[in-house]
Amino acid sequence: MSAIAAQEPRLNEQITLKECRLISYDGTQMGIVSLAEAQRAADNEGLDLVEIAPNADPPVCRIMDYGKFKYDQTIKAKQARKNQSKIETKEMKFRPKIDVGDYTTKKKHVLRFLDAGNKVKITIMFRGREMAHPEQGLQILERLAEDLKDVAAIESQPKMEGRNMHMLIAPLTSAAKKKKKAKAEAKANAEAEPEKEGKDE
């Protein structure tokens, strides 16, 4: 018998008990009954008799639609796997002298990655004489971090590796987004107060 088959509960004629503690289809405890009586109750419902706790004393059997039960379990398992989708790290490459249009396009791609729940590694690629001006790459990274501050946080600060400069950003959690939004609103309200007082005078 395979390991998978061994994990399957016994049902209907596979059960060889003299008696069992029976649970009905709706979860009602029906007490300790003979196996024949339990099987008859299941047959009357047009359902299966399933041994759900073979090591109990006496063992516990339940009346259920085993086919539907197995199907529901499969769906739940698939859903759980879907919810555990792993976070990927995407990469977006920039040049130190990037033009406005290209910057905007690449920023949109980064936003899309973040919205999908992925981390994004931002890489500035230096060529030739550009290596003499790493501050140009740093300015782009700082600008991007500022532009995306409402949706992302810097996870790994900018650093040089060979001819490239890297920075890792991660999407903010819902709680962090709310906190940041509340902070921004509070700041805006505080700045608006003096103006209001000035008008009242």
C-alpha positions in Angstrom: 0.0 0.0 0.0 1.4 3.4 -0.9 2.0 6.1 1.7 -0.7 8.3 0.1 -3.3 5.5 0.3 -2.3 4.8 3.9 -3.3 8.4 4.8 -6.8 8.0 3.4 -9.5 7.2 6.0 -11.4 4.0 5.7 -15.0 4.3 4.5 -18.1 2.3 4.1 -17.3 -1.5 3.7 -13.6 -0.8 4.4 -14.5 -0.2 8.1 -14.3 -3.3 10.2 -15.4 -2.1 13.6 -18.0 -3.6 15.9 -19.2 -0.2 17.0 -18.3 3.5 16.7 -19.1 6.9 18.0 -21.3 8.3 15.2 -21.5 12.0 14.1 -24.3 12.8 11.6 -24.0 14.8 8.4 -25.0 18.1 10.2 -22.5 17.5 13.1 -25.0 16.1 15.6 -23.5 13.6 18.1 -25.5 10.3 17.7 -23.7 8.4 20.4 -22.1 4.9 20.3 -23.8 2.7 17.8 -23.1 -0.6 16.0 -21.3 -0.5 12.7 -24.4 -1.9 10.9 -26.5 0.8 12.4 -24.0 3.5 11.4 -23.8 2.2 7.9 -27.6 2.0 7.6 -27.9 5.7 8.7 -25.3 6.7 6.1 -27.1 4.7 3.4 -30.4 6.3 4.3 -28.9 9.7 3.7 -27.3 8.5 0.4 -23.9 9.4 1.9 -20.6 7.8 3.0 -19.6 6.5 6.4 -16.1 7.7 7.1 -13.8 6.7 9.9 -12.3 10.0 11.0 -10.7 9.1 14.3 -9.6 5.4 14.2 -7.5 5.7 17.4 -10.2 7.0 19.6 -12.0 4.7 22.0 -14.4 3.9 20.5 -13.3 5.0 17.0 -15.3 8.0 15.6 -17.2 7.8 12.3 -18.9 10.6 10.5 -21.6 10.6 7.8 -20.5 12.8 4.9 -20.3 13.2 1.1 -16.7 12.0 0.9 -16.2 13.0 -2.7 -17.4 16.6 -2.0 -15.2 16.7 1.1 -12.1 15.6 -0.9 -12.9 18.2 -3.6 -13.3 21.0 -1.0 -10.0 20.0 0.6 -8.2 20.2 -2.8 -9.6 23.6 -3.5 -8.6 24.9 -0.1 -5.0 23.5 -0.6 -4.8 25.2 -4.0 -6.0 28.5 -2.5 -3.4 28.3 0.3 -0.6 27.7 -2.2 -1.8 30.7 -4.2 -1.8 32.9 -1.1 1.7 31.9 -0.3 3.0 33.2 -3.7 6.7 34.1 -3.1 8.0 37.7 -3.3 10.2 38.1 -6.4 13.0 40.7 -6.9 12.7 42.4 -10.2 15.4 44.7 -11.7 15.2 48.0 -13.5 18.3 49.5 -15.1 18.9 53.3 -15.5 21.7 55.3 -17.1 23.2 58.3 -15.2 22.2 60.7 -18.0 18.7 59.4 -18.5 16.2 61.7 -20.2 12.9 62.7 -18.7 10.7 60.5 -21.0 12.8 57.4 -20.4 12.9 58.0 -16.6 9.1 58.4 -16.5 8.6 55.1 -18.5 11.0 53.1 -16.3 9.4 54.6 -13.1 6.0 53.3 -14.4 7.5 49.8 -14.8 8.9 50.0 -11.2 5.5 51.0 -9.9 3.9 48.0 -11.7 6.4 45.6 -10.1 5.7 47.2 -6.6 1.9 46.9 -7.1 2.4 43.2 -7.8 4.1 42.9 -4.4 7.6 42.5 -5.8 10.9 44.1 -4.5 12.8 46.0 -7.1 16.5 46.3 -7.5 17.4 49.6 -9.2 20.7 49.5 -11.1 22.5 52.6 -12.4 25.0 51.5 -15.2 28.1 53.6 -15.6 30.2 53.6 -18.7 33.7 55.0 -19.4 34.1 58.6 -18.0 30.7 58.4 -16.3 32.5 56.5 -13.5 34.1 59.8 -12.4 30.7 61.1 -11.5 28.9 58.6 -9.2 26.9 61.5 -7.7 24.8 61.6 -10.9 23.7 58.0 -10.3 23.0 58.7 -6.7 20.8 61.7 -7.6 18.6 59.4 -9.8 18.2 56.9 -7.0 17.3 59.6 -4.5 14.9 61.1 -7.0 13.2 57.8 -7.6 13.0 57.0 -3.9 11.4 60.4 -3.3 8.9 59.9 -6.2 7.9 56.4 -4.8 7.9 57.2 -1.1 4.2 56.7 -0.8 4.3 53.1 -2.1 7.9 51.9 -1.4 10.6 51.9 1.2 14.4 51.6 0.7 15.4 48.2 1.9 19.1 48.4 0.8 20.8 51.9 0.6 22.6 52.8 -2.7 26.1 51.3 -3.0 28.7 50.8 -5.8 29.5 47.4 -7.1 32.1 47.5 -9.9 30.7 49.7 -12.7 27.1 49.7 -11.3 25.3 51.4 -8.4 22.5 49.5 -6.7 19.5 50.2 -4.5 16.8 47.8 -3.3 13.3 49.0 -2.7 10.3 47.1 -1.3 6.6 47.8 -1.5 5.1 49.3 1.7 2.6 47.2 3.6 -1.0 48.4 3.8 -0.5 49.5 7.4 2.7 51.4 6.5 0.8 53.1 3.7 -2.0 54.2 6.0 0.5 55.5 8.6 2.4 57.5 6.0 -0.9 58.9 4.5 -2.1 59.9 8.0 1.2 61.6 8.8 1.1 63.5 5.5 -2.5 64.6 6.1 -1.6 65.8 9.7 1.3 67.8 8.3 -0.9 69.4 5.6 -3.5 70.3 8.3 -0.9 71.8 10.6 0.4 73.9 7.7 -3.1 75.0 6.8 -3.9 76.2 10.4 -1.6 79.4 10.4 -3.2 80.4 7.0 -6.7 80.0 8.5 -5.8 82.1 11.6 -4.3 84.8 9.4 -7.6 85.0 7.4 -9.7 85.2 10.6 -7.7 88.2 11.7 
